[in-house]
C-alpha cells in the first residue's frame, strides 16, 4: 500500500508543473506569505514570537499553496486525457486518492513551516542582540497544528471539487469561492456584532479557543475526506 501511494505521489509531483505557467504561478503564490513572514516580524520585534499573527500567516500560506496545486489533481488529469490511464492502472483507489492529497498537503504545510522559520530568523537577526529567541510553545505548536489541519481541509475540499470539475480552471474557481465565502463571513461578523464580538474576545481563553478550533477542524477534515473517498468511483469517473 505504501509503495502504491509513493508511486502516485511521485507521478503527481512530476505532473504538477507540466502545465504552461504553473511554475511561475506557484512561485508568485509562494512569494506572498514569505514576504509577509519577512516584513512583519521586523516591525513587531520579539513580541512577534508570542503573538497570533505568525499563526495566521502560517495558515494563509498553507491554504494558498494547497489551493493553487490541488485543482490539478483530477481535473488536470481529465484535461490532459491521462485520467483514464491512471484509473485503468492496478493502483488501489485508496492509494490514488491519498497520493493525490499528500502532494499539495505536503507543499502547503511545508510552506507554512518555511514561513515560521523565515520569521524566526528575521526576528533573531533584527532584534536578537546576541540572544537566541524562539516562539512560545502555544504559538509554534498551534501554528503547526492549525496549518496542517487547514491544509488538510483545503486539500480534501479541493480533491472533492476536482473530481467533479471538467477543467482545472473550473475546479480552481469553485475552490476559491469555497475558501473566500467563509473568510468573508468571518470578517463581517466582527463588523456587524462589534460589541458582542469584543465581549466574546475578552472572555475567551486563548489556548482553550485554539483547542476548540483544532477539534472542529479534525472533525471537518474527517468528513471531507470521507466524502472525497465516497465520491471517488472509477466507473463514474471514466464515464465522465
C-alpha positions in Angstrom: 0.0 0.0 0.0 2.8 2.4 0.9 4.6 1.7 -2.3 1.4 2.3 -4.3 0.9 5.7 -2.5 4.5 6.7 -3.2 4.0 5.8 -6.9 1.1 8.2 -7.1 3.0 10.9 -5.1 5.9 10.6 -7.5 3.7 10.9 -10.5 1.7 13.8 -9.1 4.8 15.7 -8.1 6.1 15.4 -11.7 2.8 16.3 -13.4 2.0 19.4 -11.2 4.4 21.6 -13.2 3.8 20.3 -16.7 1.1 22.9 -17.4 2.5 26.1 -19.0 2.9 28.9 -16.5 2.4 26.6 -13.5 5.9 27.1 -12.1 5.5 30.9 -12.3 2.1 30.8 -10.6 3.5 28.6 -7.9 6.5 30.9 -7.3 4.3 34.0 -7.2 1.9 32.3 -4.7 4.8 31.2 -2.6 6.3 34.7 -2.6 3.3 36.3 -0.9 3.4 34.5 2.5 7.2 34.6 2.5 7.2 38.4 2.2 4.6 38.7 4.9 6.7 36.4 7.2 9.8 38.6 6.5 8.4 42.1 6.7 6.0 41.9 9.6 8.4 40.5 12.2 10.8 43.4 11.7 8.2 45.9 12.9 6.7 43.7 15.6 10.1 42.8 17.2 10.4 40.0 19.8 6.7 40.2 20.6 6.1 38.6 17.3 7.1 35.2 18.7 4.4 35.3 21.3 1.5 36.7 19.3 -1.2 35.4 17.0 0.0 36.8 13.6 2.6 34.0 13.0 -0.2 31.5 13.4 -2.4 33.4 10.8 0.4 33.7 8.3 1.3 30.0 8.6 -2.4 29.2 8.0 -2.7 31.6 5.0 0.5 30.1 3.5 -0.8 26.5 3.8 -4.2 27.4 2.3 -2.7 29.4 -0.7 -0.3 26.7 -1.8 -2.8 23.9 -1.5 -5.4 25.9 -3.3 -3.0 26.5 -6.2 -2.0 22.9 -6.6 -5.0 20.7 -5.7 -7.3 21.6 -8.6 -4.9 19.9 -10.9 -5.2 16.6 -9.1 -8.1 15.0 -11.1 -9.4 17.9 -13.2 -6.0 18.4 -14.7 -5.7 14.7 -15.5 -9.1 14.9 -17.2 -8.0 17.9 -19.3 -4.7 16.2 -20.3 -6.7 12.9 -21.1 -4.5 11.0 -18.7 -7.2 10.2 -16.1 -8.4 7.1 -18.0 -4.8 5.7 -17.9 -4.5 6.4 -14.2 -7.8 4.8 -13.4 -7.0 1.8 -15.6 -3.9 1.0 -13.6 -3.7 -1.6 -10.9 -3.2 1.0 -8.2 -5.8 0.8 -5.4 -8.4 3.5 -5.1 -7.2 4.5 -1.7 -3.6 4.8 -2.9 -4.6 7.1 -5.7 -6.7 9.3 -3.5 -4.2 9.5 -0.7 -1.3 10.2 -3.1 -3.3 13.0 -4.8 -4.0 14.5 -1.4 -0.5 14.2 0.0 1.4 16.3 -2.6 -0.5 19.6 -2.1 -0.8 18.9 1.6 2.9 18.4 2.0 3.7 21.5 -0.1 1.2 23.7 1.8 2.3 22.6 5.2 5.9 22.8 4.2 5.4 26.4 3.1 3.8 27.2 6.5 6.8 25.8 8.3 9.1 27.7 6.0 7.2 31.0 6.8 7.6 30.3 10.6 11.4 29.7 10.1 11.8 32.8 8.0 10.0 35.0 10.6 12.1 33.4 13.4 15.4 34.1 11.5 14.3 37.7 10.8 13.4 38.4 14.5 16.7 36.9 15.7 18.7 38.9 13.1 16.9 42.2 13.7 16.2 42.0 17.4 18.2 39.1 18.9 21.1 41.2 20.2 23.2 38.2 20.8 20.3 36.1 22.2 18.5 33.2 20.6 14.8 33.9 20.5 12.1 31.3 19.8 8.4 31.1 19.6 6.4 30.4 22.7 5.1 26.8 22.8 1.4 27.7 22.2 2.3 29.7 19.1 4.6 27.2 17.5 2.5 24.2 18.3 -0.7 26.0 17.4 0.8 27.2 14.1 1.9 23.7 13.1 -1.3 22.0 14.1 -3.7 24.7 12.6 -1.8 25.0 9.3 -1.7 21.2 8.9 -5.4 20.8 9.6 -6.4 23.7 7.4 -4.2 22.4 4.6 -5.8 19.0 5.0 -9.3 20.5 4.9 -8.4 22.6 1.8 -6.8 19.6 0.1 -9.9 17.4 0.9 -12.3 20.0 -0.4 -10.1 20.6 -3.5 -9.9 17.0 -4.4 -13.7 16.6 -4.0 -14.2 19.6 -6.3 -11.5 18.4 -8.7 -13.3 15.0 -9.0 -16.4 16.8 -10.3 -14.9 19.6 -12.3 -14.4 19.3 -16.1 -11.3 21.5 -16.1 -8.6 22.6 -13.6 -9.7 26.2 -14.0 -13.3 25.4 -13.1 -12.1 23.5 -10.1 -9.8 26.4 -9.0 -12.7 28.9 -9.3 -15.1 26.7 -7.2 -12.4 26.0 -4.6 -11.5 29.7 -4.3 -15.2 30.6 -3.8 -15.4 27.9 -1.1 -12.4 29.4 0.6 -13.4 33.1 0.3 -17.1 32.7 1.4 -16.3 31.6 5.0 -13.4 34.1 5.1 -15.8 36.9 4.2 -18.3 35.8 6.9 -15.5 35.8 9.5 -14.7 39.4 8.5 -18.3 40.5 8.5 -19.1 39.0 11.9 -16.9 41.5 14.0 -18.3 44.4 12.0 -22.0 43.5 12.4 -21.7 42.4 16.0 -18.8 44.6 17.2 -19.9 44.8 20.9 -20.8 41.1 21.3 -17.6 40.1 19.5 -15.5 42.3 21.7 -17.1 40.8 24.8 -16.5 37.3 23.5 -12.8 38.0 22.8 -12.3 39.4 26.3 -13.9 36.5 28.0 -12.3 33.8 25.8 -9.3 31.8 26.9 -6.8 31.8 24.0 -5.4 28.2 24.3 -8.9 26.9 25.0 -10.3 28.6 21.9 -7.4 27.2 19.8 -8.0 23.7 21.1 -11.7 24.0 20.2 -10.9 25.2 16.7 -8.5 22.3 16.2 -11.0 19.8 17.4 -13.6 21.2 15.0 -11.1 21.1 12.2 -10.3 17.4 12.9 -14.0 16.6 12.6 -14.3 18.6 9.4 -11.2 17.0 7.9 -12.6 13.6 8.6 -16.0 14.5 7.0 -14.4 15.9 3.9 -12.0 13.0 3.4 -14.8 10.5 3.8 -16.9 12.5 1.2 -14.0 12.5 -1.2 -13.4 8.8 -0.8 -17.1 8.2 -1.3 -17.1 10.3 -4.5 -14.0 8.5 -5.9 -15.6 5.8 -8.0 -13.6 4.6 -11.0 -16.6 3.7 -13.1 -18.3 7.1 -12.7 -15.0 9.0 -13.3 -14.2 7.0 -16.5 -17.8 7.6 -17.8 -17.5 11.3 -17.1 
